């Protein structure tokens, strides 16, 4: 097994969870809050923080917190793909062996990086590559895909199982 790639993805995941615990998805109900504790999912993953704010949250702050969370999620996808490539698990411009455990997860990681995180960030239903990526999201994570249209990168229902499948691939192929 490529222990370096495996450990690098695990470390990147742990840092992503911690960063997101401080910048969780926030609704308009948070406007006016002067602080918040990391939501339950993050606390259950060991990321327990209380964020004290210098001033109450505004609608702009809520929007920016959500944009930061989306940025962190995209950055995790980019990092995971880069780790796979630089460590020879799946070299750049090559596809994974999709017959192996986690092969579809690695393919989705590479597609999300190339077609979403490094791309336009916005789903285009007329782009066949975007449609192909969305179909793989729906196949691998039907409950996560039900959360909305397009490129979904929710941490609990998409990114965590994507990471788990990718780790399965590393164990199975290296």
Secondary structure as UniProt FT lines:
FT   HELIX           3..22
FT   HELIX           28..30
FT   TURN            31..32
FT   STRAND          35..37
FT   HELIX           40..44
FT   TURN            45..46
FT   STRAND          50..52
FT   HELIX           59..86
FT   TURN            87..88
FT   TURN            92..93
FT   TURN            98..99
FT   TURN            101..102
FT   HELIX           103..112
FT   HELIX           113..117
FT   TURN            118..120
FT   TURN            125..126
FT   HELIX           128..140
FT   HELIX           142..145
FT   TURN            146..147
FT   HELIX           155..159
FT   HELIX           160..173
//
